[in-house]
Amino acid sequence: MLGTLGAVAAALLIAAPAAPAATTAATAAATTAATAATTVAADAAETVTVDRTVRQNADGTVTISGAYRCTGATGAVFISSAISQGDSENTHSIGGTQAVCDGAAHRWANSGNPLHTFAKGPAHVQAIITELVPQGILLVPAFHALRDQDVTVARA
């Protein structure tokens, strides 16, 4: 999933308007410096957990939940989650919750209605705490915590 988030960040950079030739080198240097900032090491006290049961309503809405703790954020922070099932390479993003990084433990829950309906039973979830750090004119993702968790999909 970190690769997916990096690809999203790269797509945003590619989609940005072209810079005049005189600023291309400066922009490239700033982008390189900003990209380096995305590999910050997470503090050992920063964690995200995923509850072992994922709920799916009759209308297909999936809810993934858990707990988190993070500290030291200066930008907007979000908890994103994604779910996959079986051998499928298809991963479905489920919501995004704004996080409060005050060092205290908090609950989080993301809900979404993916195009795919999941079967009851085993699945895999990944949750990530991501901060959007201002770097010049860009918002660069900084990852605070990541959790891969095997879960069970159940009907709500």
Secondary structure, 3 states (H helix, E strand, C coil): CHHHHHHHHHHHHHHCCCCCHHHHHHHHHHHHHHHHHCCCCCCCCCEECCCCEEEECCCCCEEEEEEEECCCCCCEEEEEEEEECCCCCCCEEEEEEECCCCCCCEEEEEEECCCCCCCCEEEEEEEEEEEEEEECCEEEEEEEEEEEEEEEEEEC
